[in-house]
Amino acid sequence: MVKSNYIIELKNITKTFPDKVVLDDVSLSVKKGEFLTILGPSGCGKTTLLRLLAGFNSATKGEIKIGGEVMTDIPPHLRPVNTVFQRYALFPNYNVFDNIAFGLKLQKVDKKEIEQRVHRALKMVGMTDYEHRDVQSLSGGQQQRVAIARAIVNRPQVLLLDEPLAALDLKMRKDMQMELKEMHRSLGITFVYVTHDQEEALTLSDTIVVMNEGKIQQIGSPTDIYNEPCNAFVADFIGESNILNATMVRDRLVKFMDKEFECIDEGFGENTPVDVVIRPEDVYIIRNAEAAMFHGKVRSCIFKGVHYEMFVETPDGYEIMIQDYNSFEVGSEVGMMIKPADIHVMHKEHTENHVEGKMLDSTHVEILGESFECREHEGIVAGDEVDVAFDFDAVELTDDSEDGTSWGTIRFILYKGDRYHLTVRTDENENVYVDTHDVWEDLDEVGIKIAPEALRLTKK
């Protein structure tokens, strides 16, 4: 039998609570010795996934293997993993040595071996002179080192780290990132690291898993995730991006901002709606106005320490973010260019809204948990099940609870150069996608209005 190169194998993992699906059919394999980071916004399911690996929770459906063994009925203390928590979870009445030795004493390891292993762990985390110190007298960074030493002293096959640097200040967090990377190299064991910090993920990882709403969006190396995002969510979440609506005219030619640009992407078809991503450092401001691909006026210029960050508005109303080592005066006219290789084309996840509905009468359809007025459709009568389609810009949002036909919460906001693209989650747990020029905030409660003539009904 061929031995697997994967230390962790997750197959079709689903975790549900009475009111929510936290993980939705997640499958993932982690190589031995890999530094894998699970990255995503709060509530995306990343910590739940880590807790399933540790054995603190059980999956509703699916299989977890660690080291080739099924972990379904294996309790946490018998799994070949150790966890480092965000809050460290040190014993305040024990000194540093006893905190680190705690697990070894439970295993009834020989006293001499305990001393050797604890000293080795202390040396690895750079705290050889701290063994008799009270843990409450230590700084946050020192406590984090003790928590890591306590985990690695047990020689786990896998080290699970749940946002372990979140409580540290910026400088200490940067220092600990480098120390963690060095520890991973010297230990040679598998690290599974959970964070919502994109820069931290790019700095530490061999592989990044980007999650959102309980699903894996993309798996890849830091370079791939940054340079080749698979969808608008990943492009927006990882670093700064200009994300724009576009049309793939044909292979290697894409149209956005009402202009055609050469690119290197192929296989999207002809005249196909797509999204394009252009990183701000890939938009070049050039002195030769005649050589510029497009022009605009500088609306803001802020020094960011290494570069200047500018927003430039085009005559057609598009706003482009640019990062450049040179500053340009606010109000000045500039020319810009983009190289073909720096335009990344992505498939659109949605081109219009589709929801299921039921006809109440010839001019009313039940969708999103409410009755919406619609125009009459030939051959569709009361009681029929229908698919209802409507465009993103056909949805009007209101903050007046008496004004909207249905009600929802804004869950995701994506700026697309000349408009905002919003995801609104209704009380019926359905997503409605909205294009608007109005400014809304994440988690705003909004009413949803759709004109009768904008609803396109198809009988099922």
Stockholm file with secondary structure:
# STOCKHOLM 1.0

chainA/1-460         MVKSNYIIELKNITKTFPDKVVLDDVSLSVKKGEFLTILGPSGCGKTTLLRLLAGFNSATKGEIKIGGEVMTDIPPHLRPVNTVFQRYALFPNYNVFDNIAFGLKLQKVDKKEIEQRVHRALKMVGMTDYEHRDVQSLSGGQQQRVAIARAIVNRPQVLLLDEPLAALDLKMRKDMQMELKEMHRSLGITFVYVTHDQEEALTLSDTIVVMNEGKIQQIGSPTDIYNEPCNAFVADFIGESNILNATMVRDRLVKFMDKEFECIDEGFGENTPVDVVIRPEDVYIIRNAEAAMFHGKVRSCIFKGVHYEMFVETPDGYEIMIQDYNSFEVGSEVGMMIKPADIHVMHKEHTENHVEGKMLDSTHVEILGESFECREHEGIVAGDEVDVAFDFDAVELTDDSEDGTSWGTIRFILYKGDRYHLTVRTDENENVYVDTHDVWEDLDEVGIKIAPEALRLTKK
#=GR chainA/1-460 SS CCCCSEEEEEEEEEEEETTEEEEEEEEEEEETTCEEEEECCTTSSHHHHHHHHHTSSCCSEEEEEETTEECTTCCGGGSSEEEECTTCCCCTTSBHHHHHHHHHHHTTCCHHHHHHHHHHHHHHTTCTTCTTSBGGGSCHHHHHHHHHHHHHTTCCSEEEEESTTTTSCHHHHHHHHHHHHHHHHHHCCEEEEEESCHHHHHHHCSEEEEEETTEEEEEECHHHHHHSCSSHHHHHHSSCCEEEEEEEEETTEEEETTEEEECSCCCSCSSEEEEEEECGGGEEEESCGGGCSEEEEEEEEEECSSSEEEEEECTTSCEEEEEESSCCCTTCEEEEEECGGGCEEEECSCSSEEEEEEEEETTEEEETTEEEECCCCTTCCTTCEEEEEECGGGEEEESCTTTCSEEEEEEEEEECSSSEEEEEEETTSCEEEEEESSCCCTTCEEEEEECGGGCEEEEC
#=GC SS_cons         CCCCSEEEEEEEEEEEETTEEEEEEEEEEEETTCEEEEECCTTSSHHHHHHHHHTSSCCSEEEEEETTEECTTCCGGGSSEEEECTTCCCCTTSBHHHHHHHHHHHTTCCHHHHHHHHHHHHHHTTCTTCTTSBGGGSCHHHHHHHHHHHHHTTCCSEEEEESTTTTSCHHHHHHHHHHHHHHHHHHCCEEEEEESCHHHHHHHCSEEEEEETTEEEEEECHHHHHHSCSSHHHHHHSSCCEEEEEEEEETTEEEETTEEEECSCCCSCSSEEEEEEECGGGEEEESCGGGCSEEEEEEEEEECSSSEEEEEECTTSCEEEEEESSCCCTTCEEEEEECGGGCEEEECSCSSEEEEEEEEETTEEEETTEEEECCCCTTCCTTCEEEEEECGGGEEEESCTTTCSEEEEEEEEEECSSSEEEEEEETTSCEEEEEESSCCCTTCEEEEEECGGGCEEEEC
//
